[in-house]
Amino acid sequence: MIERFLLLSLLLASGVSAVQAQAYPSKPVRIVVGFAAGGPSDIVARLMAQQLTDRLGRQVVVENRAGATGTIGAELVAKSPPDGHTLYLASQTTHAVAPYMYSKVGYDPLKDFSTVVLVCHNPLLAVVHPSLGVKSIKELVAMAKKRPGALNFATGGQGSSPHMSVELLKSLTGINMVAIHYKGDGAAIGELIGGQVPIMFASIAGLLPYAKSGKLRGLAITGAKRSTIAPEYPTIREELSLKDYEVVTWFGILTTAGTPPEIVNRLNKEIVQSLSDPAVKETISKLGMEVVGNTPEQYAAFLREENVKWGKMVRALNLKAQ
């Protein structure tokens, strides 16, 4: 009798799930962005919203919920109904760094979300002001070893990718450089070009024009392989033989945990297909990023790895949100 009841319950649950998926979307869909309009995350979200509007046959809108390093927007999605109508444009900062910097956030970066797809990623470019006099990442590390604590590096804020990428290098090489935090990458790059701070690791799109013009000197890429956007630069991994060094910034689509798999798979299919569009690829390339478009399972595995790596780093540095 109990076995029949359990079987009936499972059949009813699968039937409800199938009906939900067939009716999806039954109302407008929103993509929540945890940062202000106009930045890279906002641009990627709006590109995805435009594509999904056409493919789902329902209006998909972007909703900016800026504040607390993206955690306000992430909490909103974590607590939304699990029906696929509320999505989140996640990043390394919101889902692998910030949750460990704050004493309390209103979500678990893994348990409270269903992974849909990793949209795109890009490594950072390590650059120096020409006056520093180094021409390779090897020379920079050698200088830092000879002058512990004497070299400063710019970041777009504590816990940002420019910050964490250098902290990872420091931990793997034993060097000591001092972080100078600015309010955003733009402010940091301005000081870098002016020579007020000599070193920065940041987005290829933001730094490459200055490296090509000679205002800055590009040294290496933080990814596991050379960038298709700037293949002339070696990776830090290959230059220093650091197999554990890899840093990429990324954007991915998440939705609320418990969303029916049929809806997650539908979203994944539509986004992956849209990422094959040449115009979409071109827009993402202009941001200095490369298209990924993987499966929900692959994105989930990647997200777990990012949490292990950066959670450990945040705890080791005792970083606290300011």
C-alpha positions in Angstrom: 0.0 0.0 0.0 2.8 2.4 0.9 4.7 1.5 -2.2 1.6 2.3 -4.4 1.2 5.6 -2.6 4.8 6.6 -3.2 4.6 5.6 -6.9 1.4 7.6 -7.3 3.0 10.6 -5.7 6.0 10.4 -8.0 3.8 10.1 -11.0 1.7 13.1 -10.0 4.9 15.2 -9.3 6.4 14.4 -12.7 3.1 15.2 -14.3 2.9 18.6 -12.7 6.5 19.3 -13.6 5.8 18.4 -17.3 2.7 20.7 -17.3 4.7 23.6 -15.9 7.4 23.1 -18.5 4.9 23.1 -21.3 3.3 26.3 -20.1 6.6 28.0 -19.5 6.9 30.9 -19.7 3.4 31.9 -18.5 4.3 35.5 -17.8 7.3 37.9 -18.4 10.7 36.7 -17.3 13.2 38.9 -15.5 17.0 38.7 -15.4 18.2 40.3 -12.2 21.6 42.0 -12.2 23.3 42.8 -8.9 25.1 45.8 -10.3 24.2 49.2 -11.8 23.2 49.6 -15.5 25.9 50.1 -18.1 28.6 47.7 -16.8 29.7 44.4 -18.5 27.3 42.3 -16.4 24.4 44.6 -17.4 25.4 44.4 -21.1 25.5 40.6 -21.1 22.2 40.4 -19.3 20.5 42.7 -21.8 21.9 40.7 -24.7 20.5 37.5 -23.2 17.2 39.2 -22.4 16.8 40.3 -26.1 17.6 36.8 -27.3 15.3 35.1 -24.9 12.4 37.5 -25.7 12.5 36.3 -29.3 13.0 32.7 -28.5 10.5 32.3 -25.6 7.8 34.4 -27.0 7.5 36.4 -23.8 9.0 39.7 -22.7 12.3 39.2 -20.8 13.4 42.2 -18.9 16.6 43.2 -17.0 16.2 44.4 -13.4 19.1 46.1 -11.8 19.3 45.5 -8.0 22.7 47.0 -7.2 24.3 46.9 -3.8 26.5 44.8 -1.4 28.7 43.4 -4.2 25.7 41.9 -6.0 24.4 40.0 -3.0 21.1 41.9 -2.8 20.1 40.8 -6.2 21.2 37.3 -5.7 19.2 37.0 -2.5 16.1 38.2 -4.3 16.4 35.4 -6.9 17.2 32.8 -4.2 13.9 33.6 -2.5 11.8 33.8 -5.7 9.3 31.1 -6.7 11.1 28.2 -8.4 9.3 28.5 -11.7 12.0 29.9 -14.0 10.5 33.4 -14.3 13.3 35.0 -12.2 16.9 34.5 -13.4 20.2 35.9 -12.1 23.3 37.0 -14.0 25.9 35.6 -11.7 29.6 36.2 -11.7 32.8 35.1 -9.8 32.3 38.0 -7.4 28.6 37.3 -6.5 28.8 33.5 -6.4 32.4 32.6 -5.3 33.8 35.6 -3.4 31.2 37.8 -1.8 29.4 35.0 0.1 32.6 34.4 2.0 33.5 38.1 2.6 30.2 39.0 4.3 29.5 37.7 7.8 26.0 36.8 6.5 24.3 36.8 3.1 20.8 35.8 2.5 21.6 32.9 0.2 23.8 29.9 -0.2 25.7 30.3 -3.6 25.3 26.6 -4.4 22.2 25.2 -2.6 19.8 28.1 -3.3 20.3 28.1 -7.1 19.8 25.9 -10.2 22.6 26.4 -12.7 21.4 27.1 -16.3 24.4 27.9 -18.4 27.9 29.5 -18.2 27.5 32.3 -20.8 31.0 33.6 -21.2 34.3 34.1 -19.5 37.6 35.8 -20.0 41.0 35.8 -18.4 42.6 39.0 -17.1 45.6 40.8 -18.5 48.6 41.5 -16.2 50.0 44.9 -17.0 52.6 47.3 -15.5 53.4 50.9 -16.0 56.4 51.1 -18.4 58.4 53.0 -15.7 58.5 49.9 -13.5 61.1 48.5 -16.0 59.9 44.8 -16.1 59.1 43.1 -19.4 57.7 39.8 -18.3 55.7 38.2 -15.5 58.9 36.4 -14.5 60.7 39.7 -14.1 57.8 41.1 -12.1 57.9 38.1 -9.6 61.7 38.4 -9.4 61.4 42.1 -8.5 58.7 41.4 -5.9 60.9 38.8 -4.3 63.8 41.2 -4.0 61.5 44.0 -2.7 59.0 42.4 -0.4 56.1 44.7 0.5 57.5 47.6 -1.7 55.4 47.1 -4.8 51.7 48.2 -4.9 49.0 46.8 -7.2 45.7 48.4 -8.2 42.3 46.7 -7.8 38.8 47.7 -8.6 37.8 46.9 -5.0 38.4 44.3 -2.3 37.4 40.9 -3.5 37.2 41.9 -7.1 38.8 39.8 -9.8 41.8 42.2 -10.2 42.3 41.8 -6.4 41.9 38.0 -6.1 44.0 37.3 -9.2 47.1 38.9 -7.7 46.4 37.4 -4.3 46.4 33.9 -5.9 49.7 34.7 -7.5 51.1 35.9 -4.2 50.1 32.7 -2.5 51.6 30.4 -5.1 54.9 32.3 -5.5 55.5 33.6 -2.0 55.8 37.2 -3.0 54.4 40.2 -1.1 52.8 43.0 -2.9 50.3 45.5 -1.4 46.8 46.0 -2.7 45.5 49.6 -3.3 41.7 49.4 -3.7 39.8 51.8 -5.8 36.1 52.3 -6.4 35.9 50.3 -9.7 38.3 49.2 -12.4 38.0 52.6 -14.2 39.3 54.6 -11.3 42.1 52.1 -10.8 43.2 52.1 -14.5 43.3 55.9 -14.5 45.8 55.8 -11.6 47.7 53.1 -13.3 48.1 55.1 -16.5 49.1 58.1 -14.5 51.9 56.1 -12.8 50.5 56.5 -9.3 50.4 52.7 -9.0 52.6 50.4 -11.1 50.7 47.1 -11.4 47.3 45.8 -12.2 45.6 42.6 -13.4 42.2 43.4 -15.1 39.9 42.8 -18.0 41.6 42.4 -21.4 39.0 44.7 -22.9 39.8 47.5 -20.4 43.6 47.2 -20.6 44.4 46.0 -24.1 44.1 49.4 -25.9 46.5 51.0 -23.4 48.9 48.1 -23.8 48.8 48.4 -27.6 49.4 52.2 -27.4 52.4 51.8 -25.1 50.9 53.6 -22.2 51.0 50.3 -20.3 53.0 47.1 -20.8 51.2 43.8 -21.1 52.9 40.9 -19.5 50.7 37.8 -19.4 47.2 36.3 -19.3 45.7 34.8 -16.2 43.8 32.0 -17.9 44.8 28.4 -18.4 45.3 29.0 -22.1 46.2 31.9 -24.3 43.4 34.3 -25.2 41.9 34.3 -28.7 41.6 38.1 -28.2 45.2 38.7 -27.3 47.1 35.5 -28.3 50.5 37.4 -28.3 50.6 37.2 -24.5 51.7 34.0 -22.7 49.8 32.7 -19.7 51.1 33.1 -16.2 50.7 29.3 -15.8 53.1 28.6 -18.7 55.6 31.4 -17.9 56.0 30.4 -14.2 55.1 26.7 -14.4 52.2 27.2 -12.0 49.7 24.4 -12.8 47.3 25.7 -10.1 47.2 29.2 -11.4 44.1 30.1 -13.4 41.8 33.1 -13.0 38.9 33.9 -15.3 36.0 36.3 -14.8 32.7 34.9 -15.9 29.0 35.5 -16.3 26.4 32.7 -16.0 22.7 32.4 -15.8 21.1 30.9 -12.6 17.6 30.5 -11.4 16.0 29.5 -8.1 16.7 26.1 -6.7 13.9 23.6 -7.2 13.0 24.9 -10.7 11.8 21.9 -12.7 14.6 20.4 -14.8 12.4 20.7 -18.0 12.4 24.5 -17.6 16.1 24.7 -16.8 16.9 22.6 -19.9 14.6 24.8 -22.0 16.4 27.9 -20.9 19.8 26.2 -21.5 18.8 25.2 -25.0 17.6 28.6 -26.0 20.6 30.4 -24.6 23.2 28.0 -26.0 21.5 28.4 -29.5 21.6 32.2 -29.2 25.3 32.1 -28.3 26.0 30.6 -31.7 24.6 33.7 -33.4 27.5 35.7 -35.0 26.1 39.0 -33.8 25.9 37.8 -30.2 29.5 36.4 -30.4 30.7 39.7 -31.7 29.1 41.7 -28.9 30.6 39.4 -26.3 34.0 39.6 -28.0 33.9 43.4 -27.8 33.6 43.0 -24.0 36.9 41.0 -24.1 35.1 37.8 -23.4 34.7 34.4 -25.0 31.5 32.5 -25.4 31.1 29.2 -23.4 27.5 27.9 -23.5 27.9 24.6 -21.6 25.4 22.3 -19.9 23.7 22.9 -16.5 25.7 20.0 -15.1 29.0 21.4 -16.4 28.2 24.9 -15.0 27.3 23.3 -11.6 30.7 21.5 -11.4 32.5 24.7 -12.4 30.6 26.7 -9.8 31.6 24.2 -7.1 35.2 24.5 -8.1 35.1 28.3 -8.0 33.6 28.2 -4.5 36.3 25.9 -3.2 39.1 28.0 -4.7 38.0 31.5 -3.8 36.3 30.6 -0.5 39.6 29.2 0.7 41.4 32.3 -0.5 39.0 34.7 1.2 39.3 32.8 4.5 43.1 32.7 4.3 43.3 36.4 3.7 40.6 37.1 6.3 38.9 39.4 3.9 35.8 41.2 5.2 33.3 43.3 3.3 33.8 47.0 3.8 
